């Protein structure tokens, strides 16, 4: 496991922050991080299915926003700034019934007040399941 320290967080720290949150309930785990990039996985199972037995689009969006928001938090001084999601869009391109999906979030704009992330979610074969765009506000506390 990559133990990069970003903004004083290790991957273990990031995953520990998920305890008793929606990320914990959905099984989201951060697996890789570097400035402007974060990778996270999520199981496709009863917790993330919609009624037809497919990965729920909302679970995909939760995975994408979790990755991009944590990515932004790692780029700012969180003792002085808060990261707040402002907008997210998602295009769901194919379905998944089981296994593991992986989100790769890459920053495409790192401004003083906003960060914009592109997040691609792939299945275990590397096929894109969803592609998302997230805008975060960076707010002075």
Rosetta blueprint (number, residue, H / E / L):
1 X L
2 X L
3 X L
4 X L
5 X L
6 X E
7 X L
8 X L
9 X E
10 X L
11 X H
12 X H
13 X H
14 X H
15 X H
16 X H
17 X H
18 X L
19 X L
20 X L
21 X L
22 X H
23 X H
24 X H
25 X H
26 X H
27 X L
28 X L
29 X E
30 X E
31 X E
32 X E
33 X E
34 X E
35 X L
36 X L
37 X E
38 X E
39 X E
40 X E
41 X E
42 X E
43 X E
44 X E
45 X L
46 X L
47 X L
48 X L
49 X E
50 X L
51 X L
52 X L
53 X L
54 X L
55 X E
56 X L
57 X H
58 X H
59 X H
60 X H
61 X H
62 X H
63 X H
64 X H
65 X H
66 X H
67 X H
68 X H
69 X H
70 X H
71 X H
72 X H
73 X H
74 X L
75 X L
76 X L
77 X L
78 X L
79 X L
80 X L
81 X E
82 X E
83 X E
84 X E
85 X E
86 X E
87 X E
88 X E
89 X E
90 X E
91 X E
92 X E
93 X L
94 X L
95 X L
96 X L
97 X L
98 X L
99 X E
100 X E
101 X E
102 X E
103 X E
104 X E
105 X E
106 X E
107 X E
108 X E
109 X E
110 X E
111 X L
112 X L
113 X L
114 X E
115 X E
116 X E
117 X E
118 X E
119 X E
120 X E
121 X E
122 X E
123 X L
124 X L
125 X L
126 X L
127 X L
128 X E
129 X E
130 X E
131 X E
132 X E
133 X E
134 X E
135 X E
136 X E
137 X E
138 X E
139 X E
140 X E
141 X L
